[in-house]
């Protein structure tokens, strides 16, 4: 019975830590940005709302050094497990786990930063080496509501219906 209580208490503690991690991840992301934006926003060293490639690289280097507890330039399976647990606690469902992609038993700095670098490249729409919060919104997040009156398709200006134009070669509608 005592053992069951200890296991229940440990489970409850893990749940509380995970919930705190979710709350922390949600608090770091400004309104209007997807939760995944926290992956890059954590590297905004000067807190100006723009993540530069230099800020990201410096932050990744510091994170790798912190995870590499024995300082050998390689994260062994135990260091990877500890780093993944730290990420899960910090980011909850948005956590990006480390993976030894080349299966050499070592996560090197390149593998450590793969996800962050990939996300940076996707978000940097202007290819200027900087990611702004506007770029982090992504294509599915509207920047501003459209201006002007909505246009109705399939209707003439007088409100009558119009013919759908068709392709002269196939006869099918465009």
KAJOCOR-V573618 format. One record per residue. N is the residue number from 1. RES is the residue in one small letter. PSI is psi as a letter, one per 20 degrees, with the letter a starting at -180 (* if undefined). OMEGA is omega in whole degrees, -180 to 180 (NA if undefined). NEAR is the number of other ideal C-beta (glycine too) atoms within 12 Angstrom. Layout:
# KAJOCOR-V573618
N&RES&PSI&OMEGA&NEAR + N&RES&PSI&OMEGA&NEAR
This chain:
# KAJOCOR-V573618
1&x&g&178&7 + 2&x&h&-180&8 + 3&x&g&179&9 + 4&x&h&179&10 + 5&x&g&179&11 + 6&x&g&178&12 + 7&x&g&179&13 + 8&x&g&179&14 + 9&x&g&178&14 + 10&x&g&178&14 + 11&x&g&178&14 + 12&x&g&178&14 + 13&x&g&179&15 + 14&x&h&179&17 + 15&x&g&179&16 + 16&x&g&179&15 + 17&x&g&179&20 + 18&x&g&179&23 + 19&x&h&177&17 + 20&x&h&178&19 + 21&x&g&178&26 + 22&x&g&179&24 + 23&x&g&179&18 + 24&x&g&179&22 + 25&x&g&-179&30 + 26&x&h&-179&23 + 27&x&h&-177&18 + 28&x&i&-174&26 + 29&x&o&178&28 + 30&x&q&180&21 + 31&x&q&178&13 + 32&x&i&180&17 + 33&x&q&176&29 + 34&x&q&-179&25 + 35&x&h&-179&28 + 36&x&i&179&30 + 37&x&h&179&36 + 38&x&h&180&32 + 39&x&h&179&37 + 40&x&h&-176&43 + 41&x&h&180&36 + 42&x&i&-180&29 + 43&x&j&178&33 + 44&x&n&-171&29 + 45&x&h&-177&21 + 46&x&j&175&14 + 47&x&k&178&14 + 48&x&j&179&14 + 49&x&j&179&22 + 50&x&p&178&28 + 51&x&o&177&37 + 52&x&r&177&23 + 53&x&h&-180&24 + 54&x&g&177&18 + 55&x&g&-179&27 + 56&x&g&-179&33 + 57&x&g&179&23 + 58&x&g&179&19 + 59&x&g&178&28 + 60&x&h&179&33 + 61&x&g&179&22 + 62&x&g&179&19 + 63&x&g&179&28 + 64&x&g&180&30 + 65&x&h&179&20 + 66&x&h&-179&18 + 67&x&h&-178&33 + 68&x&m&-172&26 + 69&x&h&179&19 + 70&x&i&173&14 + 71&x&k&-178&13 + 72&x&j&179&16 + 73&x&j&-177&20 + 74&x&p&176&25 + 75&x&o&178&35 + 76&x&r&-176&23 + 77&x&h&179&18 + 78&x&g&177&18 + 79&x&h&177&29 + 80&x&g&180&28 + 81&x&g&179&19 + 82&x&g&179&21 + 83&x&g&179&32 + 84&x&h&177&24 + 85&x&g&178&21 + 86&x&g&179&23 + 87&x&g&180&32 + 88&x&g&179&24 + 89&x&g&-177&25 + 90&x&g&-170&28 + 91&x&i&180&33 + 92&x&c&-176&24 + 93&x&h&-180&18 + 94&x&j&-177&29 + 95&x&q&177&25 + 96&x&o&-175&31 + 97&x&q&174&22 + 98&x&q&178&35 + 99&x&p&174&20 + 100&x&n&-171&24 + 101&x&h&-178&19 + 102&x&j&173&13 + 103&x&k&178&10 + 104&x&j&179&14 + 105&x&j&-176&16 + 106&x&p&171&25 + 107&x&o&-179&35 + 108&x&r&-179&26 + 109&x&h&179&24 + 110&x&g&178&24 + 111&x&h&-180&30 + 112&x&h&-176&36 + 113&x&j&-176&32 + 114&x&g&-176&24 + 115&x&g&-178&28 + 116&x&g&178&36 + 117&x&g&179&26 + 118&x&g&-180&19 + 119&x&g&178&29 + 120&x&g&-179&36 + 121&x&h&178&20 + 122&x&h&-176&20 + 123&x&h&-177&36 + 124&x&m&-176&24 + 125&x&h&-178&19 + 126&x&i&179&13 + 127&x&l&179&13 + 128&x&j&180&15 + 129&x&j&179&20 + 130&x&q&175&27 + 131&x&o&179&36 + 132&x&r&178&25 + 133&x&h&176&26 + 134&x&g&178&22 + 135&x&h&-180&30 + 136&x&i&179&34 + 137&x&h&179&23 + 138&x&r&-176&22 + 139&x&h&-177&12 + 140&x&i&-179&11 + 141&x&o&-177&21 + 142&x&q&-180&11 + 143&x&g&179&18 + 144&x&q&178&9 + 145&x&q&180&7 + 146&x&q&179&9 + 147&x&q&179&7 + 148&x&r&-179&6 + 149&x&q&178&7 + 150&x&q&177&9 + 151&x&p&-179&10 + 152&x&p&178&13 + 153&x&q&-179&11 + 154&x&j&-180&13 + 155&x&p&174&14 + 156&x&r&-178&12 + 157&x&h&180&9 + 158&x&i&177&8 + 159&x&i&179&9 + 160&x&q&179&10 + 161&x&q&-179&11 + 162&x&r&177&13 + 163&x&q&174&11 + 164&x&p&180&13 + 165&x&q&-180&12 + 166&x&q&178&11 + 167&x&p&-178&10 + 168&x&h&-178&9 + 169&x&h&-177&7 + 170&x&h&-177&8 + 171&x&i&-179&10 + 172&x&q&177&10 + 173&x&q&178&11 + 174&x&*&NA&12
